[in-house]
Amino acid sequence: MKKTVATFKVEYLQILNEKGEVDKRLMPTLSNDDLKKMYRFMVLSRVFNDKILKLQRQGRLGTLASIRGQEAAQVGSAFALQSQDMVFPSFREHAVFITRGISMSGMILAFAGDERGQKIPEGSNNFMYSVPVGTHLLHAVGYAWGMKIRKKNAVAIVYFGDGATSEGDFHEALNFAGVFQAPVIFLNQNNQWAISLPRSRQSHAETLAQKAIAYGFEGIKVDGNDVFAMYKATKDALDKARKGGGPTYIEAYTYRMDDHTTADSAIRYRDQKEVDVWAKKDPIDRLQRFITKKRIWSKKDEDKLLAECSDLVEKAVAEAEKISPPNPKDMFTYMYAEPTSILQDEMKDLE
């Protein structure tokens, strides 16, 4: 005997297209103030991103990962969160942090190698940057499971790239979340490239969202350059998790416009024609077209916003750079409760 025991599907969600037009049937409820806040967060994130890249080239910051092209995926999802929800970022979530109210000066400190910049304000419910690929997915699931046991009305959301889907931590996290129905959102920013490895060589699966199906929960593919679709998909997942519906996997289909990090050169492995195609899908441009057509935004508003964002970023840089450098001895002092003989020798060498 041979019969079909199960069938599955993966839906794709887009609300705002490249022309700035929306599908009114799917459009979430957002006020004009909400729309302008979303746009402000996206523009501020890009101005911040452009500034820190310049600082890195000047030798004032360490290696950085650019978020250009991924602002909608980050702002749209973060905008849907409530204050009690916990964010677990990878190393590229600058726009998530900005939307959540984390100071830009603190992020700049962290990029400069100062660990004090990784000190997240108490009660803000944001974890620190995670550079290892995929390890933080397990942390997010553990946190979510703990919130479920304690009956807290909180959801964990974890951000990661397409490269993380090849890590064992990814599969362990999804399996655990599915089994225990943990209130967690797996937000995969599929920006098409894991450093120099293209998506086509990362997985033979038609979508990355369908990987959730094997672990017993929903996966959805979303236009990651559409801030409204990202907001709706995240809000729907949050509502479901709060009602006990378990985890959701969101594949934000977007594109990494810049190099993987400032230590990379994408021109060595990526066709510029591909970049040019995605440039026409810019997430900020399409939202600007929408709010302009809606007559709630003007050239005067745009000029004012750019000036305001530039001023805020410059003030953040000045604030970060006026802080006294950390004591180099800290790398030894806080390694263990009591320094080992080897550490003591190394400290003497430093002195």
C-alpha positions as CSV (number, residue, x, y, z in Angstrom):
1,M,0.0,0.0,0.0
2,K,1.2,3.5,-0.8
3,K,-0.7,6.7,0.3
4,T,-0.1,10.3,1.1
5,V,0.1,10.8,4.9
6,A,0.8,14.5,5.0
7,T,1.1,17.5,2.6
8,F,2.6,20.9,3.3
9,K,2.7,24.4,1.9
10,V,4.7,27.6,2.4
11,E,2.9,30.9,1.9
12,Y,4.6,34.1,0.6
13,L,3.5,37.5,2.0
14,Q,4.0,40.9,0.3
15,I,1.9,43.9,1.0
16,L,3.9,46.9,-0.2
17,N,5.5,46.6,-3.6
18,E,8.4,48.4,-5.2
19,K,6.1,51.1,-6.6
20,G,4.8,52.1,-3.2
21,E,1.5,50.4,-3.7
22,V,-0.2,48.2,-1.0
23,D,-2.6,45.3,-1.0
24,K,-5.4,46.9,1.1
25,R,-6.8,43.5,2.0
26,L,-3.6,42.6,3.8
27,M,-2.6,46.0,5.1
28,P,-2.2,45.9,8.9
29,T,-3.8,48.7,11.1
30,L,-1.2,51.4,11.4
31,S,-1.8,55.1,12.1
32,N,-0.1,57.8,10.1
33,D,2.1,58.4,13.1
34,D,3.1,54.7,13.0
35,L,4.0,55.0,9.3
36,K,6.2,58.0,9.9
37,K,7.8,56.4,12.9
38,M,8.7,53.3,10.9
39,Y,10.1,55.5,8.2
40,R,12.1,57.5,10.7
41,F,13.6,54.4,12.2
42,M,14.6,53.1,8.8
43,V,16.2,56.3,7.7
44,L,18.0,56.8,11.1
45,S,19.3,53.2,10.8
46,R,20.7,53.9,7.4
47,V,22.3,57.2,8.3
48,F,23.8,55.5,11.4
49,N,25.0,52.6,9.2
50,D,26.7,54.9,6.7
51,K,28.4,56.8,9.5
52,I,29.9,53.8,11.3
53,L,31.2,52.4,8.0
54,K,33.1,55.7,7.5
55,L,34.4,55.5,11.0
56,Q,35.6,52.0,10.4
57,R,37.5,53.1,7.3
58,Q,39.1,55.8,9.3
59,G,40.4,53.2,11.8
60,R,38.1,54.5,14.6
61,L,36.0,51.3,14.8
62,G,36.6,47.6,14.3
63,T,35.1,45.2,11.8
64,L,31.4,45.9,11.0
65,A,28.5,44.3,9.3
66,S,26.4,46.6,7.2
67,I,22.6,46.5,7.3
68,R,21.9,48.4,4.0
69,G,19.0,46.8,2.3
70,Q,17.7,45.0,5.4
71,E,16.1,48.0,7.2
72,A,12.5,46.9,6.6
73,A,13.2,43.3,7.8
74,Q,14.5,44.7,11.1
75,V,12.4,47.7,11.7
76,G,9.1,46.1,10.6
77,S,9.6,43.1,12.9
78,A,11.0,45.1,15.9
79,F,8.1,47.6,15.6
80,A,5.6,44.8,16.3
81,L,7.3,43.7,19.5
82,Q,6.1,44.7,23.0
83,S,8.4,45.9,25.7
84,Q,8.4,42.5,27.6
85,D,9.5,40.6,24.5
86,M,13.1,39.5,24.4
87,V,15.4,40.1,21.4
88,F,18.3,37.8,20.6
89,P,20.3,39.5,17.8
90,S,23.1,38.3,15.6
91,F,25.9,40.8,14.7
92,R,23.9,42.8,12.1
93,E,20.8,44.0,14.0
94,H,21.6,47.7,14.4
95,A,18.2,48.7,13.2
96,V,16.5,46.4,15.6
97,F,18.4,48.0,18.5
98,I,17.6,51.5,17.3
99,T,13.9,50.6,17.0
100,R,14.0,49.1,20.5
101,G,15.6,52.3,22.0
102,I,19.2,51.1,22.5
103,S,21.6,54.0,22.4
104,M,23.7,54.4,19.3
105,S,26.6,55.6,21.4
106,G,26.6,52.2,23.2
107,M,26.7,50.4,19.9
108,I,29.6,52.5,18.7
109,L,31.5,51.7,21.9
110,A,30.9,48.0,21.2
111,F,32.1,48.3,17.6
112,A,35.3,50.0,18.9
113,G,36.0,46.9,21.0
114,D,34.9,48.4,24.3
115,E,32.9,45.8,26.2
116,R,31.0,48.5,28.1
117,G,29.1,49.1,24.9
118,Q,27.7,45.6,25.2
119,K,26.1,46.4,28.5
120,I,22.4,46.4,27.7
121,P,20.3,48.7,29.9
122,E,18.4,46.7,32.5
123,G,14.8,46.1,31.7
124,S,15.2,46.8,28.0
125,N,14.8,43.0,27.2
126,N,17.5,42.9,24.5
127,F,20.4,40.5,24.5
128,M,23.8,41.6,23.3
129,Y,25.3,41.1,19.8
130,S,26.1,37.5,19.0
131,V,29.0,37.0,16.5
132,P,29.1,33.1,16.6
133,V,26.8,31.9,13.8
134,G,23.7,30.1,15.2
135,T,24.6,29.6,18.9
136,H,22.1,32.3,20.1
137,L,19.1,30.4,18.6
138,L,19.5,28.0,21.5
139,H,19.6,30.8,24.0
140,A,16.4,32.2,22.6
141,V,14.5,28.9,22.8
142,G,15.7,28.4,26.4
143,Y,14.5,31.8,27.3
144,A,11.2,31.3,25.6
145,W,10.7,27.9,27.3
146,G,11.4,29.6,30.7
147,M,8.8,32.2,30.0
148,K,6.3,29.5,29.2
149,I,7.0,27.6,32.4
150,R,6.7,30.8,34.4
151,K,3.5,31.7,32.5
152,K,4.9,35.1,31.5
153,N,3.2,37.0,28.6
154,A,6.5,37.3,26.7
155,V,7.8,36.0,23.4
156,A,11.5,35.6,22.3
157,I,12.6,36.6,18.8
158,V,15.9,35.5,17.4
159,Y,17.5,37.1,14.3
160,F,19.9,35.1,12.1
161,G,21.2,34.8,8.6
162,D,20.8,32.2,5.9
163,G,24.2,30.8,6.8
164,A,23.0,29.8,10.2
165,T,20.5,27.3,8.8
166,S,23.5,25.0,8.1
167,E,24.6,24.9,11.7
168,G,23.6,22.1,14.1
169,D,22.5,24.7,16.7
170,F,19.8,25.8,14.2
171,H,18.3,22.4,13.9
172,E,18.5,21.7,17.7
173,A,16.8,25.0,18.5
174,L,13.9,24.4,16.0
175,N,13.4,20.8,17.2
176,F,13.3,21.8,20.9
177,A,11.0,24.7,20.2
178,G,8.6,22.5,18.2
179,V,8.5,19.7,20.8
180,F,7.9,22.1,23.8
181,Q,5.9,24.6,21.8
182,A,8.1,27.5,23.0
183,P,6.8,31.0,22.4
184,V,9.7,32.0,20.1
185,I,10.0,33.5,16.6
186,F,12.9,32.5,14.4
187,L,13.5,35.4,12.1
188,N,15.8,34.4,9.3
189,Q,17.1,37.3,7.3
190,N,17.8,35.5,4.1
191,N,20.0,38.1,2.4
192,Q,21.1,35.7,-0.3
193,W,24.8,35.4,0.8
194,A,26.5,33.7,3.7
195,I,29.8,35.7,3.3
196,S,30.8,34.4,-0.2
197,L,28.5,31.4,-0.3
198,P,25.3,32.0,-2.3
199,R,21.9,30.9,-1.1
200,S,21.8,28.3,-3.9
201,R,24.7,26.4,-2.3
202,Q,23.4,26.9,1.2
203,S,20.4,24.7,0.8
204,H,18.7,22.8,-2.0
205,A,15.3,23.5,-0.4
206,E,13.0,25.7,-2.4
207,T,12.5,28.0,0.6
208,L,14.3,28.3,3.9
209,A,10.9,28.8,5.6
210,Q,9.9,25.2,4.9
211,K,12.6,23.9,7.3
212,A,10.2,24.7,10.1
213,I,7.8,22.0,8.8
214,A,10.1,19.2,9.7
215,Y,10.0,20.4,13.3
216,G,6.2,20.6,13.4
217,F,5.4,24.3,13.2
218,E,4.6,27.0,10.6
219,G,7.2,28.6,8.3
220,I,6.3,31.7,6.2
221,K,8.3,33.4,3.5
222,V,8.0,37.2,3.5
223,D,9.2,40.0,1.3
224,G,11.9,41.3,3.6
225,N,12.0,44.7,1.8
226,D,8.4,45.3,2.7
227,V,8.1,46.8,6.1
228,F,4.3,46.2,6.3
229,A,4.6,42.5,5.5
230,M,7.4,42.1,8.1
231,Y,5.3,43.9,10.7
232,K,2.2,41.8,9.9
233,A,4.0,38.4,9.9
234,T,5.8,39.2,13.1
235,K,2.6,40.5,14.8
236,D,0.7,37.4,13.7
237,A,3.5,35.2,15.1
238,L,3.5,37.1,18.4
239,D,-0.2,36.9,18.8
240,K,-0.1,33.1,18.1
241,A,2.7,32.6,20.6
242,R,1.0,34.5,23.4
243,K,-2.1,32.3,22.9
244,G,0.0,29.2,23.4
245,G,0.3,28.4,19.6
246,G,4.1,27.9,19.8
247,P,6.9,29.0,17.5
248,T,6.9,30.5,14.0
249,Y,9.7,30.6,11.4
250,I,9.8,33.8,9.3
251,E,12.1,33.9,6.2
252,A,12.6,37.5,5.4
253,Y,13.6,37.4,1.7
254,T,15.9,40.4,1.4
255,Y,19.4,41.2,0.1
256,R,22.7,42.3,1.5
257,M,23.6,45.3,-0.6
258,D,27.1,45.8,0.9
259,D,30.0,43.5,1.7
260,H,29.4,40.8,4.3
261,T,31.5,42.9,6.7
262,T,34.2,45.5,6.3
263,A,36.7,42.6,6.2
264,D,35.1,41.3,3.0
265,S,35.1,42.3,-0.7
266,A,31.9,41.1,-2.4
267,I,33.1,42.3,-5.8
268,R,35.3,39.2,-5.9
269,Y,32.4,36.8,-5.9
270,R,29.2,38.6,-6.7
271,D,27.9,40.0,-10.0
272,Q,27.1,43.7,-9.9
273,K,24.1,43.2,-12.1
274,E,22.5,41.2,-9.3
275,V,23.1,44.1,-6.9
276,D,21.6,46.6,-9.4
277,V,18.4,44.5,-9.6
278,W,18.0,44.5,-5.8
279,A,18.8,48.3,-5.6
280,K,15.5,48.9,-7.3
281,K,13.7,47.1,-4.5
282,D,15.2,49.3,-1.8
283,P,13.0,49.1,1.3
284,I,13.3,52.8,2.3
285,D,12.5,54.1,-1.2
286,R,9.3,52.0,-1.4
287,L,8.0,53.2,2.0
288,Q,8.8,56.8,1.0
289,R,6.8,56.4,-2.2
290,F,3.9,55.1,-0.1
291,I,3.8,57.9,2.5
292,T,4.3,60.5,-0.2
293,K,1.4,59.2,-2.3
294,K,-0.6,59.2,1.0
295,R,0.1,62.9,1.3
296,I,1.6,62.6,4.8
297,W,5.2,63.2,3.7
298,S,6.9,65.9,1.7
299,K,10.3,67.1,0.5
300,K,10.4,69.5,3.4
301,D,9.7,66.6,5.8
302,E,12.5,64.5,4.2
303,D,15.1,67.3,4.5
304,K,14.2,67.9,8.1
305,L,14.4,64.2,8.9
306,L,17.8,63.7,7.2
307,A,19.2,66.7,9.1
308,E,17.7,65.4,12.4
309,C,19.1,61.9,11.9
310,S,22.5,63.2,10.9
311,D,22.6,65.4,14.1
312,L,21.6,62.4,16.3
313,V,24.3,60.2,14.8
314,E,27.0,62.8,15.1
315,K,26.0,63.4,18.8
316,A,26.2,59.6,19.4
317,V,29.7,59.5,17.9
318,A,30.9,62.4,20.1
319,E,29.3,60.8,23.2
320,A,31.0,57.5,22.6
321,E,34.4,59.0,21.8
322,K,34.5,61.2,24.8
323,I,34.4,58.2,27.2
324,S,37.8,57.2,28.6
325,P,39.3,54.0,27.0
326,P,38.9,50.9,29.1
327,N,41.9,49.6,31.2
328,P,43.7,46.9,29.1
329,K,44.2,45.0,32.4
330,D,40.5,44.2,32.4
331,M,41.0,41.4,29.9
332,F,43.0,39.6,32.6
333,T,41.2,40.8,35.7
334,Y,37.8,39.5,34.7
335,M,38.8,36.3,33.0
336,Y,38.6,34.1,36.1
337,A,37.7,34.7,39.8
338,E,41.4,34.4,40.6
339,P,44.0,35.0,37.8
340,T,46.1,32.0,36.8
341,S,49.9,32.1,36.8
342,I,49.8,32.3,33.0
343,L,47.5,35.3,33.1
344,Q,49.7,36.9,35.7
345,D,52.7,36.5,33.5
346,E,50.9,37.9,30.5
347,M,49.7,40.9,32.6
348,K,53.3,41.6,33.6
349,D,54.4,41.4,29.9
350,L,51.6,44.0,29.1
351,E,52.9,46.3,31.8
